[in-house]
């Protein structure tokens, strides 16, 4: 307990110079020694002091975690390298898929080489988003299971939706400014734009999903974890009943991938277990499970519950396998450091990839570059490198200006969210 009451209130971030610290007066407090002289005889200050200290810790944790994955700085508590390696590999795989679909395929004739890139990018489907959502849930596991009493949850939801709305407006402006109607994820009308405030239909669905998952799981924190996880698994399986014409709807992705975020929240120790210990044995075991479930999934047909069930089993095995592989890669310094640097900036890359891809689609020099054989056959690699590199550069420049608030909520708003509970404590 600090020896100076004013310092204590400053630490809590709620100094009220007009009213002083009346709520903690009326007891025998020695500021110089930093102790209460009531000797436990009905001291009116000790309960409130405990509340203030608890609030101080809440504020410190919330503000330090408010920009996880955005600024690229180190977390307050050092986390395992394989986590950032996995995040980096996932976002690179996502960008490569979009580059292949929206840039490479339209500019290259169908040949054996282009088909190979299609098969290569599609192969990582079970790994990309299931692993990314699992890690996202794992990183917020403690706070989500604490419920709404942990102010970091409210801050996380507000920050995620802030970023979503800001960039939805940017994408809407892009759609209105570009006359070409074949751009990926282009909004066709004002109705389409307004609808996406509640029903995302662009690459921003990932950001929207993170906010929604935290809201739902934090609200359900009183229920047994296995009940919630089972419910999310059932929803993921039921999503397979949607007609094939809606299979790529973003809201359907939100339903299916929710189970992986929930698994990261409720059983984080299980996933961490795959990154430690007898790695060779775990590698063989998870690889065998993935191959078996992949073969099982290939025997099913889309639109059946059995197909989605097999897909869920396959993707779960893929997550475990990917964690083992990332644990191995994290032991290779050069590769691990590169992937980890990307992994600490996952969100900016994920958001900025679409504007950069639009630029590649609109630049007249790009089709000419694909006439060069080496570019044509390695197009997805070059395209992914450009998109990731430009996204990081743009983000770094934005961080130096007021445009940084496009990736984080302004401090005056986030502080108000975090300190809402603290103010209530001192006013009682």
C-alpha positions in Angstrom: 0.0 0.0 0.0 1.5 3.4 -1.0 2.5 5.7 1.8 0.9 8.8 0.3 -2.8 8.9 -0.4 -2.5 11.5 -3.2 0.0 9.3 -5.0 -2.4 6.4 -4.7 -5.1 8.3 -6.3 -2.7 9.5 -9.1 -1.8 5.9 -9.8 -5.5 5.0 -10.2 -5.7 7.8 -12.8 -8.7 9.4 -11.2 -7.4 12.5 -9.4 -10.1 15.0 -8.6 -8.4 18.2 -7.7 -11.6 19.9 -6.8 -12.9 17.5 -4.2 -9.7 16.0 -2.8 -9.9 12.5 -1.3 -12.9 12.9 1.0 -14.1 9.4 0.4 -11.1 8.0 2.2 -11.0 10.4 5.1 -12.5 9.9 8.6 -9.9 7.4 9.8 -6.6 7.5 11.6 -4.2 7.4 8.6 -0.4 8.2 8.8 0.6 9.5 5.4 4.3 9.6 6.3 4.5 6.0 7.4 2.0 4.8 4.9 0.0 2.8 7.5 -3.5 2.9 9.1 -3.4 3.5 12.8 -6.9 2.2 13.4 -5.3 -1.2 14.1 -8.2 -3.0 12.5 -10.9 -1.6 14.8 -13.6 -0.8 12.2 -11.4 1.2 9.9 -13.6 2.8 7.3 -10.8 3.3 4.8 -9.4 -0.2 4.4 -12.2 -1.7 2.2 -12.2 1.3 -0.1 -8.4 1.3 -0.3 -8.6 -2.3 -1.4 -11.1 -1.3 -4.1 -8.9 1.5 -5.3 -5.8 -0.8 -5.5 -7.9 -3.3 -7.4 -9.0 -0.5 -9.8 -5.4 0.6 -10.2 -4.4 -2.8 -11.3 -7.4 -3.0 -13.7 -6.5 0.3 -15.3 -2.8 -0.6 -15.7 -3.7 -3.9 -17.3 -6.4 -2.5 -19.6 -4.3 0.4 -20.9 -1.3 -1.8 -21.5 -3.3 -4.4 -23.5 -5.5 -1.9 -25.4 -3.3 -2.0 -28.5 -2.2 -5.6 -28.5 -1.2 -6.6 -32.1 -1.3 -3.0 -33.3 1.7 -1.1 -32.1 4.1 -4.0 -32.4 5.6 -3.3 -29.0 6.3 -6.0 -26.5 3.6 -7.1 -24.2 3.7 -6.3 -20.5 4.4 -10.0 -19.9 6.7 -11.7 -22.3 4.9 -14.3 -24.3 6.2 -17.3 -26.1 7.8 -16.6 -29.5 5.8 -19.3 -31.3 2.6 -17.3 -30.7 3.9 -14.4 -32.8 5.5 -16.8 -35.3 2.1 -18.4 -35.8 0.3 -15.1 -36.1 2.8 -13.9 -38.7 2.5 -17.1 -40.7 -1.3 -17.0 -40.6 -1.6 -13.4 -41.9 0.9 -14.0 -44.6 -1.1 -17.0 -45.7 -4.3 -14.9 -45.7 -2.7 -12.2 -47.8 -1.3 -14.8 -50.3 -4.8 -16.2 -50.7 -6.3 -12.8 -51.5 -3.4 -11.9 -53.9 -3.8 -15.1 -55.7 -7.6 -14.7 -56.1 -7.9 -11.0 -56.9 -4.6 -10.2 -58.6 -2.8 -13.4 -59.9 -5.8 -15.4 -61.3 -7.3 -12.6 -63.4 -3.9 -11.7 -64.9 -2.6 -15.2 -65.7 -3.9 -17.8 -68.1 -4.9 -21.1 -66.6 -1.8 -23.3 -66.8 -0.3 -26.1 -64.7 1.7 -23.4 -62.9 -1.3 -21.3 -62.0 -3.3 -24.4 -60.9 -0.4 -25.3 -58.6 -0.7 -22.0 -56.9 -4.4 -22.5 -56.4 -3.8 -25.9 -54.8 -1.0 -24.5 -52.7 -3.1 -21.6 -51.2 -6.2 -23.7 -50.8 -4.1 -26.4 -48.9 -3.6 -23.9 -46.0 -7.3 -23.3 -45.6 -7.5 -25.5 -42.5 -4.6 -23.7 -40.9 -5.0 -20.0 -41.6 -8.1 -18.7 -39.8 -8.6 -21.6 -37.4 -5.2 -21.0 -35.9 -5.4 -17.2 -36.0 -8.7 -17.2 -34.1 -7.5 -19.8 -31.6 -4.5 -17.7 -30.8 -6.6 -14.6 -30.6 -8.8 -16.4 -28.0 -5.8 -17.7 -26.1 -4.3 -14.2 -25.7 -7.5 -12.8 -24.1 -8.4 -16.0 -22.2 -7.9 -14.7 -18.7 -9.7 -11.4 -19.1 -12.7 -12.9 -20.9 -13.2 -15.5 -18.2 -13.1 -12.7 -15.6 -16.4 -11.4 -17.1 -17.4 -7.8 -17.4 -15.9 -6.9 -14.1 -12.6 -6.8 -16.0 -12.7 -3.5 -17.8 -10.3 -4.8 -20.4 -13.2 -6.6 -22.0 -15.3 -3.5 -22.5 -12.2 -1.7 -23.8 -11.4 -4.6 -26.2 -14.9 -4.6 -27.6 -15.1 -0.8 -28.0 -11.6 -0.6 -29.6 -12.3 -3.4 -32.0 -15.6 -1.9 -33.1 -14.0 1.5 -33.4 -11.4 0.2 -35.8 -14.1 -1.7 -37.7 -16.3 1.4 -38.1 -13.4 3.7 -39.1 -12.2 1.3 -41.8 -15.7 0.5 -43.0 -16.0 4.2 -43.7 -12.7 4.1 -45.6 -13.7 1.1 -47.6 -17.1 2.8 -48.4 -15.3 5.9 -49.6 -13.0 3.7 -51.8 -16.1 2.0 -53.3 -17.7 5.4 -54.1 -14.5 6.8 -55.6 -13.5 3.9 -57.8 -15.7 3.5 -60.9 -14.5 0.0 -61.7 -17.2 -2.4 -60.5 -15.1 -5.5 -60.4 -13.0 -4.6 -57.3 -13.0 -7.1 -54.5 -15.4 -6.5 -51.6 -16.7 -3.4 -53.3 -19.9 -1.9 -51.8 -22.5 -1.5 -54.4 -24.8 1.0 -52.7 -25.5 3.1 -49.6 -27.8 0.4 -48.4 -24.9 -2.1 -48.7 -22.7 0.2 -46.7 -25.1 0.8 -43.9 -26.0 -2.9 -43.6 -22.4 -3.7 -42.9 -22.4 -1.8 -39.6 -24.2 -4.9 -38.3 -23.5 -7.6 -41.0 -20.0 -7.4 -42.3 -19.3 -8.4 -45.9 -15.7 -7.3 -46.4 -12.3 -8.5 -45.1 -13.1 -6.4 -42.0 -15.4 -9.2 -40.8 -12.4 -10.5 -38.9 -12.3 -7.4 -36.7 -16.0 -7.4 -36.2 -15.9 -11.1 -35.2 -13.2 -10.4 -32.5 -15.5 -7.8 -30.9 -18.5 -10.0 -31.1 -16.8 -13.1 -29.7 -15.6 -11.1 -26.7 -19.1 -9.8 -26.1 -20.7 -13.2 -26.2 -18.1 -15.2 -24.2 -17.7 -12.5 -21.6 -21.5 -12.5 -21.1 -21.6 -16.3 -20.8 -18.7 -16.5 -18.4 -20.9 -17.8 -15.6 -21.8 -20.9 -17.6 -19.6 -24.0 -17.5 -16.9 -23.8 -20.1 -17.7 -27.2 -21.7 -21.3 -26.1 -22.2 -20.3 -22.9 -24.1 -17.7 -24.7 -26.1 -20.2 -27.5 -27.0 -22.7 -24.9 -28.1 -20.2 -23.1 -30.3 -19.2 -26.5 -31.8 -22.8 -27.3 -32.5 -23.3 -23.9 -34.3 -20.1 -24.6 -36.3 -21.5 -27.9 -37.5 -24.9 -26.5 -38.2 -23.4 -23.8 -40.4 -22.8 -26.5 -43.0 -26.5 -26.8 -43.6 -26.5 -23.4 -45.3 -26.9 -23.7 -49.1 -23.7 -23.7 -51.2 -24.7 -20.4 -52.8 -24.1 -18.7 -49.4 -21.0 -20.7 -48.4 -18.7 -17.7 -48.7 -20.9 -15.3 -46.8 -18.8 -13.5 -44.1 -21.5 -13.9 -41.4 -21.2 -17.7 -42.0 -17.5 -17.5 -41.3 -18.2 -15.7 -38.1 -20.4 -18.5 -36.9 -18.0 -21.3 -37.9 -14.8 -19.8 -36.6 -16.3 -18.9 -33.2 -15.6 -22.3 -31.8 -11.8 -21.8 -32.4 -11.8 -18.5 -30.5 -13.8 -20.1 -27.7 -11.4 -23.0 -27.6 -8.5 -20.6 -27.2 -10.3 -18.9 -24.4 -11.4 -22.0 -22.4 -8.6 -24.5 -23.0 -5.4 -22.4 -23.6 -3.3 -24.8 -21.7 -4.1 -27.6 -24.1 -2.8 -25.6 -27.1 0.3 -24.5 -25.1 1.0 -28.1 -24.4 1.5 -28.8 -28.1 4.3 -26.3 -28.2 6.3 -27.9 -25.4 7.8 -31.2 -24.4 8.3 -34.1 -26.8 7.9 -32.2 -30.1 8.8 -35.0 -32.5 6.1 -37.3 -31.0 3.5 -34.6 -31.1 4.5 -33.7 -34.7 3.9 -37.3 -35.8 0.6 -37.6 -33.9 -0.9 -34.3 -35.1 0.2 -34.9 -38.6 -1.4 -38.4 -38.6 -4.6 -37.0 -37.2 -4.7 -34.2 -39.8 -4.2 -36.6 -42.7 -6.8 -39.0 -41.4 -9.4 -36.2 -41.0 -8.5 -34.7 -44.3 -9.2 -38.0 -46.1 -12.4 -38.3 -44.1 -13.5 -34.8 -45.1 -12.8 -35.5 -48.8 -15.3 -38.4 -48.7 -18.1 -36.0 -47.7 -20.3 -33.7 -49.7 -20.9 -30.0 -49.1 -24.2 -29.2 -47.5 -24.2 -32.1 -45.1 -23.8 -32.1 -41.3 -21.3 -34.9 -41.7 -19.2 -32.7 -44.0 -19.0 -29.8 -41.5 -18.3 -32.3 -38.7 -15.4 -33.8 -40.6 -14.2 -30.3 -41.5 -14.3 -29.2 -37.8 -12.3 -32.3 -36.8 -9.8 -31.7 -39.6 -9.4 -28.0 -38.8 -8.9 -28.8 -35.1 -6.1 -31.2 -35.9 -4.7 -28.6 -38.2 -4.5 -26.1 -35.4 -2.6 -28.6 -33.2 -0.3 -29.5 -36.1 0.4 -25.9 -36.9 1.3 -25.1 -33.2 3.8 -27.9 -33.2 5.3 -26.7 -36.5 5.5 -23.1 -35.3 7.2 -24.3 -32.1 9.8 -25.9 -34.3 10.2 -22.8 -36.5 10.6 -20.6 -33.5 13.9 -22.4 -32.8 15.3 -21.1 -36.2 16.3 -17.5 -35.3 16.3 -15.9 -38.7 12.9 -17.3 -39.8 11.4 -16.9 -36.3 12.3 -13.2 -35.9 11.0 -12.3 -39.4 7.6 -14.1 -38.8 7.4 -12.7 -35.3 7.9 -9.1 -36.5 5.0 -9.6 -38.9 3.0 -11.4 -36.2 3.2 -8.4 -33.9 1.6 -6.3 -36.6 -1.1 -8.7 -37.7 -4.1 -6.3 -37.5 -2.6 -3.5 -39.6 -1.6 -5.9 -42.3 -4.9 -7.6 -42.3 -6.8 -4.3 -42.6 -4.4 -2.5 -45.1 -4.2 -5.5 -47.4 -7.4 -4.6 -49.3 -6.4 -1.0 -50.2 -3.0 -2.3 -51.4 -4.7 -5.1 -53.4 -7.0 -2.5 -55.0 -3.9 -0.4 -56.0 -2.4 -3.5 -57.6 -5.6 -4.1 -59.5 -5.8 -0.5 -60.8 -2.1 0.2 -61.6 -1.6 -0.2 -65.4 2.0 -1.4 -64.9 1.0 -4.6 -63.0 -0.5 -6.5 -66.1 2.7 -5.7 -68.0 4.8 -7.1 -65.1 3.0 -10.4 -65.3 4.3 -10.8 -68.9 7.7 -11.5 -67.4 8.1 -15.2 -66.9 9.6 -15.1 -63.4 6.9 -12.8 -62.2 4.2 -14.9 -63.8 5.3 -18.1 -62.2 6.1 -16.6 -58.8 3.4 -13.9 -58.8 1.7 -14.8 -55.5 5.1 -14.6 -53.7 6.0 -11.2 -55.2 2.4 -10.0 -54.7 2.3 -11.1 -51.0 5.7 -9.5 -50.4 4.5 -6.2 -51.9 1.2 -6.2 -50.0 2.8 -7.0 -46.6 5.7 -4.6 -47.1 3.5 -1.7 -48.2 1.0 -2.3 -45.4 3.8 -2.2 -42.8 5.3 1.0 -44.4 1.9 2.7 -44.5 1.2 1.7 -40.9 4.5 3.0 -39.8 3.9 6.4 -41.4 0.4 6.6 -40.0 1.7 5.9 -36.5 3.6 9.2 -36.8 0.5 11.3 -37.4 -3.0 11.6 -36.1 -3.9 8.9 -38.6 -2.8 6.4 -35.9 -6.3 6.8 -34.4 -7.5 4.8 -37.3 -6.0 1.8 -35.6 -6.8 2.6 -32.0 -9.4 4.5 -30.1 -8.4 8.0 -28.9 -7.1 8.0 -25.4 -9.8 10.2 -24.0 -12.4 7.6 -25.0 -10.5 4.6 -23.9 -9.7 6.2 -20.5 -13.3 6.9 -20.0 -14.2 3.3 -20.5 -11.5 2.0 -18.3 -12.1 4.4 -15.5 -15.8 4.1 -15.4 -15.7 1.6 -12.6 -13.0 3.5 -10.7 -15.0 6.7 -10.6 -18.0 4.8 -9.3 -16.0 3.3 -6.5 -14.7 6.6 -5.2 -18.1 8.3 -5.5 -19.9 5.8 -3.3 
